[in-house]
Amino acid sequence: MSALHFQLLCLLLTYYVVQSWQLMCGVRRKRQALSSRLMAVVPPTSRRQALRPLLHQFFLFLSYPPLVSCEEIIETLECQDGAIVSESAVPGAYQQVCMSLPQRNITLKSTGQEISVLQGNVSAGRTGVAVWNSCILLTRLLDTLTVQNMSWLTGKTVVELGCGTALASITAAKLGASRVLASDGNPSILELTRQNIIRNQVQDIVEAVSLQWGFLDAADYAEVADVVIGSDLTYNSGTWRVLAETFSTILKPGGMGLYLTLGHAGFNVEGELNGFLAVVQSEGLEMVNESAAPAPFQKLTKSLDQFITIQEQSVLDATGGVRVVLLRKPAIKRLS
């Protein structure tokens, strides 16, 4: 056994003893200290591969069933509280270690509330059944805005485009929105959306709705939204026009659109976003400069940066970084 393996086994034994003591005493504490020590031992890219055989040996050595599963330890190490992790390309999509978990849990900093969403198996055409880095960042952004202004969503109607697991929609409801439409164009994904809405007990506020992008379908929700949110929706240039039409149709005059995107291997996030914004402006929406934005939207990117760790920033930088865009539908000018 190598020195690295021995060190990991010692740390895992410590983890097991602590867990046993906590269960006996009825105390459940944060595992962050142990997580940090384990994460420092094995590089992120090889941590998952290294841990599984070691865990197997460790639990065989103990010779009776473990109190925690491999998945729980992996979540503690890499995916706890909505961590940003690196992705790898697969046919038709991307994958990352946290997508293999049955659920993701996030605690809102502004309110202390915990959100738990179920995940499905990602495949081509079913990318919305997992929580992506972009959705986690959008959720953090909503949370950050609430830290700055606790009432910014109070009484507002929010529409999320391409909601997938509904993490951001549920977040909007928890942060004070009076009505949220969690929309997606894939009926099979909406089944998971509904499960997560009920799981988080926000069914009185959040409604899962089927929505294909474009003016004709969006007309059913014309000017209902004070705020439209979305993340990682512009990777296919063929959808830019219908996506822009949807933003423009759904927003109330004076309403705000909050869009976040980030890079993936093989995608130029800057070119992707600039192309989409050109189409958006042709649909009559304004791109709002952060310095001139109304409260609490000033300095959006800087506010988000405060909630990204150094390790997460390195993951994001490796694929082109994060872009946040604030859009506004001009208010109707009345003739005097």
Secondary structure, 3 states (H helix, E strand, C coil): CCHHHHHHHHHHHHHHHHHHHHHHHCCCCCCHHHHHHHHHHCCHHHHHHHHHHHHHHHHHHHCCCCCCCHHHHHHHHHHCCCCCCCCEEECCEEECHHHHCCEEEEECCCCCCEEEEECCCCCCCCHHHCCCHHHHHHHHHHHHHHHHCCCCCCCCEEEECCCCCCHHHHHHHHCCCCEEEEEECCHHHHHHHHHHHHHCCCCCCEEEEECCCCHHHHHHHCCCEEEEEEECCCCCHHHHHHHHHHHHHHEEEEEEEEEEEECCCCCCHHHHHHHHHHHHHHCCCEECCHHHCCCCCCCHHHHHHCCCCHHHHHHHHCCCCEEEEEEECCCCCCCC
